[in-house]
Amino acid sequence: MSLPASDRTKQADGRTTMELGDVLPLTAEVRGKRLYIGGVDMVELAREQGTALWVFDEADLRNRMETYLHAFRSRYERSDVIYASKAFLNKAVLSLVREEGLCLDVSGGGELACARAAGFPMDRVFVHGNNKTPQELTEAISAGVGRIVVDSRIELARVSEIAGRLGVTQDIYLRITPGVEADTHEYVRTGCEDSKFGFTMLEDFAYTCIKDALEAPHVRLKGLHCHIGSQIFALHSFREAAEVMIEFMARIRDGYGYLIEELDLGGGLGIAYTADDKPSSIDEFAEVTTQAVKDCCARYDLPLPRLLVEPGRSLVANAGVTLYTVGILKTLPNIRKYVAVDGGMSDNIRTALYHANCEPVIANKADEPRTEIVTLCGKHCESGDAVVIDMPLQHPDLGDIVCVFATGAYNATMASNYNGQPRPGIVFVKDGQSRLVTRRETYDDLMARDLEG
Ligand SMILES: Cc1ncc(COP(=O)(O)O)c(C=O)c1O
């Protein structure tokens, strides 16, 4: 794994922090030379808590949750927003999700255990995963989760059997692969035909399995689910998915005489990682999906189902930033300038994984224009270990505090201890106050599970 060749033609954009637009968390501002988020000085916070550090703007998180709910409910009465906790999970964010009235998507026993520990209402929990173990299913069903999203025929039999053993009837969805090629990176595309997820519609497999679900003794088929991928900019993919799903619901009504009551269209709305990204807004997403569902239901004379969406990234990514300290500077003539920070692929795997990029600024020079092109490399033993590749930055000096934006989704949850790196702490900031909501790992944590030696 290595970095892509440096683009020598790239010019620094000269932007200052506040010119980075949609990338910034809601309350980002520059006071004097310094970057503030939630009214808190990021340079002071880095000094107090150490770096690397994940910081979340609580007002931004709440604002996006409210925007999502309002965008859907104002257009479509019977709708719900499910937060996909794989994007970012700790007890603090679960409290916000609960307070704001969203439902919760958990994938697997660990996320479910976290939701239970946080006291999240189990009837608002949706359980996902393409290979939930019998143990995880047992935990979910006995906890009384709202819906299990069944991903395969084998799992359908398993859920019915476990529910029977526990003496309950479990509400389920079937996850359908709608065959829609979402316009996004192939690693995060999930709704196309060749996918490990869900029931394929090829050779009428999904349709046949609906019958199995209707006949299974201890489950109640409440709805259908699809999720076509992540970081999607082109809204037509969501419209196409909705059309396929509703046509399928009409076929189920006509063929089996059964009305599907609920439709979950998954997550996937893209966000701005760089200042030039122009994603669709939450409102535009809601407009396209609710209109598609209404149009299609009218076409097939179907009553409107309860409609659900399942965003992760677009709820938390821009609310989160990562603070690092510059430790080493290295300029390779005619190749690139490396700015080494005290983290890397252990706290941000997205860059190494798919050369995703983010916008950096120096928090103690936040008012200055970004005049250099740099690669923010990490401290790990991989050539491909970088946080930002060939992006503009203010002139860096040793000890500067770098803030990398839009790192709130799939960073903390995909973090590792590679090279024995303790994972960063997580701080929520709001109204001039900061609170450490997840402490930094210690060296002792790294060895806590070792039983010998
Ligand atoms: C089933 C399911 N729902 C929702 C999501 C959330 O997607 P996003 O974070 O792109 O909104 C994912 C992400 O992988 C997913 O697999």
The ligand as a Gaussian input file, in Angstrom:
#p B3LYP/6-31G(d) Opt

LIG

0 1
 C      -27.408000      -1.208000       6.136000
 C      -26.807000       0.136000       6.222000
 N      -27.594000       1.176000       6.535000
 C      -27.088000       2.426000       6.658000
 C      -25.759000       2.682000       6.444000
 C      -25.253000       4.078000       6.602000
 O      -24.749000       4.578000       5.422000
 P      -24.211000       6.091000       5.367000
 O      -23.256000       6.238000       6.475000
 O      -23.563000       6.180000       4.040000
 O      -25.387000       6.982000       5.479000
 C      -24.898000       1.622000       6.082000
 C      -23.484000       1.880000       5.819000
 O      -22.712000       1.069000       5.434000
 C      -25.441000       0.321000       5.984000
 O      -24.672000      -0.717000       5.671000

